Amino acid sequence: MERTRGHRRRKLSVAAGVGVGGGEDRLSALPDDVLIHILLKLRDAPVAARTSVLARRWRRVWALLPELHFPVGTDPDRIRAALTAHDAPALRHLFVAGIEVTPEIAAAWLPIAARRLSGVLHFKNTGAMNEATAGERGTLKLPCFEKATKVVLDLHSIGLTLPPSGVFTRLTDLELVRIHLHGPCSLSDVVSSSRCPSLRRLSVCSVRGLDNFTIQSESLLQLELRNLHTLQQLSIVALSLQKLKVFLCFTDPLNQSQPVANISAPQLVTLDWRGAYDPRSVLFGEMPNLQQLTTNPLCVYGGDTVSARNHHSLMLSQHFHHISKLILILFYLPVHGNARFLMEEMTKLPNITVLGLFVLACGHSFGASSFHVLKMSSGIRQLTLQLVTRRDSKVCQPGCICAEPSNWETEDLVLPCLKEVAINGLRGTEHELALVKRLFKWATMLERVIVSFHDSVSESNDEEFRQLLLSFSRPAICMKFSHGGGSLSFD
């Protein structure tokens, strides 16, 4: 036992630079701020606390750390003791990670953290608990963090009760992930201006118990709602909101009622609405500053049911007459016998200058669909073509419906304003190269093309494709190539 303790002491001594075996202890003579900087490099509060056994000089240094990191496996009693003993002027960052943490365990230290924290709290709970098991373990009462600037809670479906009183005076960022909300206090009450007067960014992802959400905020700039499947009513009054993302909400199959949303955000710049949309129940106020719109994916082939979903997405894009940038996602479902080409139902798009076209072709030819979109947006100046590859994609069989209609291969199309094109994720397939070749012909005033090859393209094929693409080009066009498939921009 003594041998083990001695070994641990030597390891801590080496980590802290303290002499062992009677050697000179030079580090202990350093000022506190230097010693604190050394301990911060450990990014492990329990290990930092154990340096107190090295020498009298080190006994209280760890308690002055402005950041405390508690990794997975830290005893909650140690977390509580460390927070109680913490003696720094300000606790700027508190990170706690746990596995299958119960509300009782978290309640041992969370109220102390609320009193001491004046910066960021990041609490992440992981484990094998399913939602039903997590719900049976009770609820965690969240205290009011009056001085915190950012709170991130990823609770793995732990039940959470929000504080019925108190003001999050300095809170600018709030992220709630995998939480089951319980009453009586609602999230709507907590995040509105009266209780979060400084809130600028709010993200709510995979949160249950949120069927009705209303937010009235004068300070909010960014709002993200993801995977809120049971959400049925959404009301946003945010005079400063600039970015709104609604992704996979209103999708509960057990609730057949029409989702209701009312959005008042006159300063909105970016709207990403990939949820249910019906203009009769989803209402957008005036948005004179809107510059970028992303809608639900459009299925290229399908039957009447798929056509109806496409129709609602198209209605959203047609709601706005002028937008600087439109992002469209084209998706190829498995093709069945009664499927038909649905892109011709797209008869109008907003007046745009930049088009982002994401294509999930799943091995199919996407020339016809891309041709139709470009024909509807012939005034664009910039085009980003993002080719998304799924691992299970297979090359389509001869005679596949994706070869129709084939008019895109011969019909003339003029894109007189298109000056810049970025192509991401190019693998050099026959379908891809056929479209790119036609694109050079359609864009008569093209000046600049940036191509990023997919990771799967070998170095030898990389060079072969470069030469082929250059043969499509013209001397006046500046061509640039890269490898890695990352998103490209024109900056």
C-alpha positions as CSV (number, residue, x, y, z in Angstrom):
1,M,0.0,0.0,0.0
2,E,2.8,2.4,0.9
3,R,4.6,1.5,-2.3
4,T,1.5,2.4,-4.3
5,R,1.1,5.7,-2.5
6,G,4.7,6.5,-3.1
7,H,4.4,5.8,-6.8
8,R,1.3,8.1,-7.1
9,R,3.2,10.8,-5.2
10,R,6.2,10.6,-7.6
11,K,3.8,10.8,-10.6
12,L,2.1,13.9,-9.3
13,S,5.5,15.4,-8.5
14,V,6.7,14.8,-12.1
15,A,3.4,16.3,-13.4
16,A,3.8,19.4,-11.3
17,G,7.6,19.7,-11.7
18,V,8.2,19.3,-7.9
19,G,11.5,17.8,-6.9
20,V,11.5,14.3,-5.3
21,G,14.1,12.6,-3.3
22,G,15.2,15.9,-1.6
23,G,15.8,17.7,-4.9
24,E,15.3,21.5,-5.2
25,D,11.7,22.5,-5.5
26,R,11.9,25.4,-7.9
27,L,8.3,25.5,-9.1
28,S,6.9,26.2,-5.6
29,A,8.7,29.5,-5.8
30,L,6.7,30.6,-8.8
31,P,3.8,33.0,-8.4
32,D,0.2,31.7,-8.1
33,D,-0.9,32.7,-11.6
34,V,1.9,30.5,-13.1
35,L,1.1,27.5,-10.9
36,I,-2.6,27.9,-11.8
37,H,-1.7,27.9,-15.5
38,I,0.3,24.7,-15.0
39,L,-2.6,23.0,-13.3
40,L,-5.1,24.1,-15.9
41,K,-3.1,22.1,-18.4
42,L,-4.1,18.9,-16.6
43,R,-7.8,19.5,-17.4
44,D,-8.8,17.2,-14.6
45,A,-9.9,18.8,-11.3
46,P,-9.4,15.6,-9.1
47,V,-5.8,15.2,-10.4
48,A,-5.2,19.0,-9.8
49,A,-6.5,18.7,-6.3
50,R,-4.2,15.8,-5.5
51,T,-1.2,18.0,-6.1
52,S,-1.9,19.5,-2.6
53,V,0.0,16.5,-1.1
54,L,3.2,17.5,-2.8
55,A,4.1,20.4,-0.6
56,R,2.6,23.0,1.7
57,R,2.9,25.6,-1.1
58,W,0.6,23.6,-3.3
59,R,-2.2,22.9,-0.8
60,R,-4.6,25.6,-1.9
61,V,-3.4,26.3,-5.4
62,W,-5.9,24.0,-7.0
63,A,-8.7,25.8,-5.2
64,L,-7.8,29.0,-7.1
65,L,-8.4,27.4,-10.6
66,P,-10.9,29.4,-12.7
67,E,-11.8,26.3,-14.5
68,L,-12.8,22.9,-13.1
69,H,-13.1,19.8,-15.3
70,F,-14.5,16.6,-13.8
71,P,-14.2,13.6,-16.2
72,V,-16.3,10.5,-16.4
73,G,-16.1,8.5,-13.2
74,T,-15.6,11.4,-10.8
75,D,-17.2,10.7,-7.4
76,P,-20.1,13.2,-7.0
77,D,-19.0,13.8,-3.4
78,R,-15.7,14.9,-4.7
79,I,-17.4,17.3,-7.1
80,R,-19.4,18.8,-4.2
81,A,-16.4,19.0,-2.0
82,A,-14.3,20.7,-4.7
83,L,-17.0,23.3,-5.4
84,T,-17.4,24.0,-1.7
85,A,-13.7,24.5,-1.2
86,H,-13.2,26.5,-4.4
87,D,-11.7,29.8,-3.5
88,A,-11.0,31.6,-6.9
89,P,-12.4,35.1,-7.5
90,A,-14.5,33.6,-10.3
91,L,-15.4,30.1,-11.6
92,R,-15.3,30.7,-15.4
93,H,-15.9,27.1,-16.6
94,L,-17.3,24.0,-15.0
95,F,-17.3,20.8,-17.0
96,V,-18.9,17.6,-15.6
97,A,-19.2,14.3,-17.5
98,G,-20.9,11.3,-16.1
99,I,-22.4,7.9,-17.1
100,E,-26.0,7.1,-16.1
101,V,-26.1,10.0,-13.6
102,T,-29.3,10.0,-11.6
103,P,-31.1,13.2,-10.5
104,E,-30.0,12.5,-6.9
105,I,-26.4,12.4,-7.9
106,A,-26.5,15.6,-9.9
107,A,-28.5,17.4,-7.1
108,A,-25.5,16.8,-4.8
109,W,-23.4,19.5,-6.6
110,L,-25.6,21.5,-9.0
111,P,-27.0,24.0,-6.4
112,I,-23.4,24.8,-5.3
113,A,-22.4,25.3,-8.9
114,A,-25.3,27.7,-9.4
115,R,-24.1,29.9,-6.6
116,R,-20.4,29.9,-7.6
117,L,-20.4,29.8,-11.4
118,S,-19.9,33.1,-13.3
119,G,-19.1,31.6,-16.7
120,V,-19.9,28.3,-18.5
121,L,-21.5,25.1,-17.3
122,H,-21.3,22.0,-19.5
123,F,-22.9,18.9,-18.0
124,K,-23.0,15.8,-20.2
125,N,-24.6,12.6,-19.1
126,T,-24.2,9.4,-21.2
127,G,-25.0,5.8,-20.8
128,A,-27.2,2.9,-21.8
129,M,-30.4,4.1,-20.1
130,N,-33.3,4.1,-22.5
131,E,-35.9,6.9,-22.3
132,A,-38.3,4.8,-20.2
133,T,-35.7,3.9,-17.6
134,A,-34.4,7.4,-17.4
135,G,-37.9,8.7,-16.8
136,E,-38.5,6.4,-13.9
137,R,-35.5,7.8,-12.0
138,G,-37.2,11.0,-11.0
139,T,-36.5,14.6,-12.0
140,L,-33.6,17.0,-11.4
141,K,-34.5,20.4,-10.1
142,L,-32.5,23.0,-12.0
143,P,-31.5,25.9,-9.9
144,C,-31.3,29.4,-11.2
145,F,-27.8,30.3,-12.5
146,E,-27.9,34.1,-11.9
147,K,-24.3,34.7,-12.9
148,A,-23.7,32.0,-15.6
149,T,-23.0,33.2,-19.1
150,K,-23.6,29.8,-20.9
151,V,-25.3,26.6,-19.8
152,V,-25.1,23.3,-21.8
153,L,-27.2,20.4,-20.5
154,D,-27.0,17.1,-22.2
155,L,-28.9,14.8,-19.8
156,H,-29.6,11.6,-21.7
157,S,-33.3,11.9,-21.1
158,I,-33.1,12.7,-17.4
159,G,-36.2,14.4,-16.2
160,L,-35.7,18.2,-15.6
161,T,-37.8,20.7,-13.6
162,L,-37.1,24.3,-14.4
163,P,-36.8,26.9,-11.7
164,P,-40.1,28.7,-11.1
165,S,-38.4,31.9,-10.0
166,G,-35.2,33.8,-10.4
167,V,-33.5,35.6,-13.3
168,F,-30.7,34.3,-15.4
169,T,-29.2,37.8,-15.6
170,R,-26.0,37.2,-17.5
171,L,-27.0,34.1,-19.5
172,T,-26.3,34.6,-23.2
173,D,-26.2,30.9,-24.4
174,L,-28.4,28.0,-23.5
175,E,-28.3,24.5,-25.0
176,L,-30.7,21.8,-23.9
177,V,-30.1,18.3,-25.3
178,R,-31.9,15.0,-24.6
179,I,-33.9,16.2,-21.7
180,H,-37.4,15.3,-20.5
181,L,-39.1,18.5,-19.3
182,H,-41.5,18.4,-16.4
183,G,-43.8,21.1,-15.0
184,P,-45.0,23.2,-13.4
185,C,-42.7,25.8,-14.9
186,S,-42.4,25.9,-18.6
187,L,-39.4,26.5,-20.9
188,S,-41.4,29.3,-22.5
189,D,-41.4,31.2,-19.2
190,V,-37.8,30.7,-18.4
191,V,-36.2,31.7,-21.8
192,S,-38.3,34.8,-22.4
193,S,-36.9,38.3,-21.8
194,S,-38.3,38.7,-18.3
195,R,-36.1,35.9,-17.0
196,C,-33.3,35.7,-19.6
197,P,-32.8,39.4,-20.5
198,S,-29.4,38.8,-22.1
199,L,-30.1,35.5,-24.0
200,R,-28.6,35.6,-27.5
201,R,-28.4,31.9,-28.6
202,L,-30.8,29.1,-27.7
203,S,-30.6,25.5,-28.9
204,V,-33.2,22.9,-28.0
205,C,-32.6,19.4,-29.3
206,S,-34.3,16.1,-28.7
207,V,-36.3,17.4,-25.8
208,R,-39.5,15.7,-24.7
209,G,-42.4,17.2,-22.9
210,L,-42.4,20.3,-25.2
211,D,-45.7,20.2,-27.0
212,N,-46.2,24.0,-26.9
213,F,-43.3,26.5,-27.1
214,T,-43.7,30.2,-26.9
215,I,-40.8,32.6,-26.7
216,Q,-40.8,36.4,-26.5
217,S,-37.3,37.8,-26.5
218,E,-35.9,41.2,-27.3
219,S,-32.2,40.0,-27.1
220,L,-32.3,36.6,-28.9
221,L,-30.2,36.4,-32.1
222,Q,-30.1,32.7,-32.9
223,L,-32.7,29.9,-32.3
224,E,-32.3,26.3,-33.2
225,L,-35.0,23.7,-32.6
226,R,-34.1,20.1,-33.6
227,N,-35.9,16.7,-33.2
228,L,-38.9,18.1,-31.3
229,H,-41.2,15.5,-32.7
230,T,-44.1,16.1,-30.4
231,L,-44.1,19.9,-30.8
232,Q,-47.5,21.1,-32.1
233,Q,-47.6,24.8,-31.4
234,L,-44.8,27.2,-31.8
235,S,-44.9,31.0,-31.3
236,I,-41.8,33.2,-31.7
237,V,-41.8,37.0,-31.1
238,A,-38.1,38.0,-31.4
239,L,-37.4,41.4,-32.7
240,S,-33.6,40.9,-32.9
241,L,-33.6,37.3,-34.2
242,Q,-31.3,36.8,-37.1
243,K,-31.0,33.1,-37.5
244,L,-33.8,30.5,-37.1
245,K,-33.5,26.7,-37.7
246,V,-36.4,24.3,-37.3
247,F,-35.4,20.7,-38.1
248,L,-37.5,17.6,-37.7
249,C,-40.2,19.1,-35.6
250,F,-44.0,18.6,-35.7
251,T,-43.4,14.9,-36.7
252,D,-45.3,12.9,-34.1
253,P,-47.1,10.1,-36.0
254,L,-49.6,9.7,-33.1
255,N,-50.8,13.3,-33.5
256,Q,-52.6,13.9,-36.7
257,S,-53.6,17.5,-35.9
258,Q,-52.2,20.3,-38.0
259,P,-49.1,22.0,-36.5
260,V,-49.5,25.6,-35.7
261,A,-46.6,28.2,-35.8
262,N,-46.5,32.0,-35.8
263,I,-43.2,33.6,-36.4
264,S,-42.6,37.3,-35.9
265,A,-38.9,38.1,-36.6
266,P,-38.5,41.2,-38.7
267,Q,-34.7,41.1,-38.5
268,L,-34.3,37.5,-39.6
269,V,-31.5,36.9,-42.1
270,T,-31.3,33.1,-42.3
271,L,-34.2,30.7,-42.2
272,D,-33.8,26.9,-42.2
273,W,-37.2,25.4,-42.0
274,R,-37.1,21.6,-42.4
275,G,-40.3,20.8,-40.6
276,A,-44.0,20.5,-41.5
277,Y,-45.3,23.5,-43.4
278,D,-48.8,24.5,-44.4
279,P,-49.4,28.2,-45.2
280,R,-52.8,27.9,-43.5
281,S,-51.3,27.2,-40.1
282,V,-47.6,28.1,-40.3
283,L,-47.5,31.9,-40.5
284,F,-44.4,34.1,-41.1
285,G,-44.5,37.8,-40.5
286,E,-42.7,40.3,-42.6
287,M,-39.0,39.5,-43.1
288,P,-37.6,42.3,-45.2
289,N,-34.0,41.3,-44.3
290,L,-34.2,37.6,-45.2
291,Q,-31.1,36.6,-47.2
292,Q,-31.0,32.8,-47.0
293,L,-33.7,30.1,-47.0
294,T,-33.4,26.3,-46.6
295,T,-36.5,24.1,-47.1
296,N,-37.4,20.4,-46.7
297,P,-35.7,18.0,-49.1
298,L,-37.5,17.6,-52.4
299,C,-37.9,14.0,-53.6
300,V,-37.1,13.7,-57.3
301,Y,-39.3,10.7,-58.0
302,G,-42.3,9.3,-56.2
303,G,-46.1,8.9,-56.1
304,D,-48.9,11.1,-54.9
305,T,-48.0,11.0,-51.2
306,V,-44.4,12.2,-51.9
307,S,-45.8,14.8,-54.4
308,A,-47.9,16.3,-51.6
309,R,-44.9,16.6,-49.3
310,N,-42.9,18.3,-52.1
311,H,-45.8,20.7,-52.7
312,H,-45.7,22.0,-49.1
313,S,-41.9,22.6,-49.4
314,L,-42.3,24.4,-52.7
315,M,-45.0,26.6,-51.2
316,L,-42.6,27.7,-48.5
317,S,-39.9,28.8,-51.1
318,Q,-42.6,30.5,-53.1
319,H,-43.7,32.4,-50.0
320,F,-40.7,34.7,-50.5
321,H,-40.3,36.6,-53.7
322,H,-36.7,37.8,-53.4
323,I,-33.9,36.0,-51.5
324,S,-30.2,36.3,-52.0
325,K,-29.5,32.6,-51.4
326,L,-31.7,29.5,-51.7
327,I,-30.6,26.1,-50.5
328,L,-32.4,23.2,-52.1
329,I,-31.9,19.5,-51.2
330,L,-32.7,16.9,-53.9
331,F,-33.3,13.4,-52.6
332,Y,-33.7,10.2,-54.5
333,L,-36.0,7.7,-52.7
334,P,-36.0,4.0,-53.8
335,V,-37.8,4.0,-57.2
336,H,-41.0,1.9,-57.4
337,G,-43.2,1.0,-60.3
338,N,-45.7,3.9,-59.9
339,A,-43.1,6.6,-59.4
340,R,-42.9,9.6,-61.7
341,F,-40.7,12.5,-62.2
342,L,-41.8,15.2,-59.7
343,M,-39.5,18.1,-60.5
344,E,-41.8,19.4,-63.2
345,E,-44.3,20.3,-60.4
346,M,-41.7,23.0,-59.5
347,T,-42.9,25.9,-61.6
348,K,-41.6,28.9,-59.7
349,L,-38.7,29.8,-57.4
350,P,-37.9,33.0,-55.7
351,N,-35.7,35.6,-57.4
352,I,-32.2,34.5,-56.2
353,T,-28.6,35.3,-56.9
354,V,-27.0,32.3,-55.1
355,L,-28.1,28.7,-55.3
356,G,-26.9,25.9,-53.0
357,L,-27.9,22.6,-54.5
358,F,-27.4,19.5,-52.3
359,V,-27.9,16.2,-54.2
360,L,-28.4,12.9,-52.5
361,A,-28.6,10.8,-55.7
362,C,-27.9,7.4,-54.2
363,G,-26.2,6.2,-57.4
364,H,-28.9,7.6,-59.7
365,S,-28.5,10.1,-62.6
366,F,-29.3,13.6,-61.3
367,G,-28.9,15.5,-64.5
368,A,-32.7,15.9,-65.2
369,S,-33.5,17.2,-61.7
370,S,-30.5,19.6,-61.6
371,F,-31.4,20.9,-65.1
372,H,-34.9,21.7,-64.1
373,V,-33.8,23.6,-61.0
374,L,-31.3,25.6,-63.0
375,K,-33.9,26.4,-65.6
376,M,-36.1,27.8,-62.7
377,S,-33.2,29.9,-61.5
378,S,-31.4,31.1,-64.6
379,G,-30.5,34.4,-63.1
380,I,-28.1,33.1,-60.5
381,R,-24.5,34.4,-60.2
382,Q,-23.1,31.7,-57.9
383,L,-23.8,28.0,-57.7
384,T,-22.6,25.5,-55.1
385,L,-23.2,21.9,-56.0
386,Q,-22.8,19.6,-53.0
387,L,-22.7,15.9,-54.0
388,V,-23.7,13.8,-50.9
389,T,-22.8,10.1,-51.0
390,R,-24.4,7.5,-48.8
391,R,-22.4,4.4,-47.9
392,D,-25.2,2.1,-49.1
393,S,-25.4,3.8,-52.5
394,K,-25.5,1.5,-55.5
395,V,-25.2,2.2,-59.2
396,C,-28.6,2.1,-60.7
397,Q,-29.5,-0.6,-63.3
398,P,-30.0,0.0,-67.0
399,G,-33.5,1.2,-67.9
400,C,-33.8,3.0,-64.5
401,I,-36.4,5.7,-64.4
402,C,-33.7,8.2,-63.4
403,A,-32.7,8.4,-67.1
404,E,-36.0,10.1,-67.9
405,P,-36.6,12.8,-68.9
406,S,-33.5,12.9,-71.1
407,N,-34.1,16.3,-72.6
408,W,-31.5,17.9,-70.3
409,E,-28.8,16.2,-72.4
410,T,-29.7,18.0,-75.6
411,E,-31.9,21.0,-74.7
412,D,-30.2,24.4,-74.6
413,L,-30.1,26.3,-71.4
414,V,-28.4,29.7,-70.9
415,L,-27.2,30.9,-67.5
416,P,-26.0,34.3,-68.5
417,C,-25.3,35.6,-65.0
418,L,-23.5,32.6,-63.6
419,K,-19.9,33.6,-62.8
420,E,-18.8,31.2,-60.1
421,V,-19.3,27.5,-59.4
422,A,-18.2,25.3,-56.5
423,I,-18.5,21.5,-56.7
424,N,-18.0,19.6,-53.5
425,G,-17.6,15.8,-53.1
426,L,-17.0,15.0,-56.8
427,R,-16.2,11.3,-57.3
428,G,-15.9,11.4,-61.1
429,T,-18.9,9.1,-61.9
430,E,-20.4,9.0,-65.3
431,H,-23.5,10.8,-64.0
432,E,-21.5,13.5,-62.3
433,L,-19.2,14.2,-65.3
434,A,-22.1,14.3,-67.7
435,L,-23.8,17.1,-65.7
436,V,-20.5,19.1,-65.2
437,K,-19.8,19.0,-68.9
438,R,-23.2,20.4,-69.7
439,L,-22.8,23.0,-67.0
440,F,-19.7,24.5,-68.7
441,K,-21.8,24.8,-71.8
442,W,-24.8,26.4,-70.1
443,A,-22.8,29.0,-68.2
444,T,-21.6,31.2,-71.0
445,M,-20.1,33.9,-68.8
446,L,-18.4,31.5,-66.3
447,E,-15.2,32.9,-64.7
448,R,-14.3,30.7,-61.8
449,V,-14.8,27.0,-60.9
450,I,-13.6,25.4,-57.6
451,V,-13.7,21.5,-57.5
452,S,-13.2,19.5,-54.3
453,F,-12.9,15.7,-54.9
454,H,-14.4,13.1,-52.6
455,D,-12.0,11.4,-50.2
456,S,-12.5,8.1,-52.1
457,V,-10.8,9.5,-55.2
458,S,-7.3,8.1,-55.5
459,E,-4.3,10.3,-56.4
460,S,-4.1,8.8,-59.9
461,N,-7.8,9.3,-60.6
462,D,-7.5,12.8,-59.1
463,E,-5.1,13.8,-61.8
464,E,-7.1,12.1,-64.6
465,F,-10.3,13.9,-63.5
466,R,-8.5,17.2,-63.4
467,Q,-7.3,16.9,-67.0
468,L,-10.8,15.8,-68.0
469,L,-12.5,18.8,-66.3
470,L,-9.9,21.1,-67.8
471,S,-10.9,19.8,-71.2
472,F,-14.5,20.9,-70.5
473,S,-13.3,24.3,-69.5
474,R,-12.4,27.4,-71.5
475,P,-9.2,29.6,-71.3
476,A,-11.1,32.4,-69.6
477,I,-12.2,30.2,-66.7
478,C,-10.0,30.0,-63.6
479,M,-10.0,26.4,-62.3
480,K,-9.0,25.4,-58.8
481,F,-8.9,21.8,-57.4
482,S,-8.7,20.4,-53.9
483,H,-9.0,17.0,-52.2
484,G,-11.0,16.2,-49.2
485,G,-14.7,16.8,-49.9
486,G,-15.1,19.7,-47.4
487,S,-17.5,22.6,-48.0
488,L,-16.0,25.2,-50.3
489,S,-16.8,28.9,-50.5
490,F,-15.9,31.8,-52.8
491,D,-14.1,33.8,-50.2
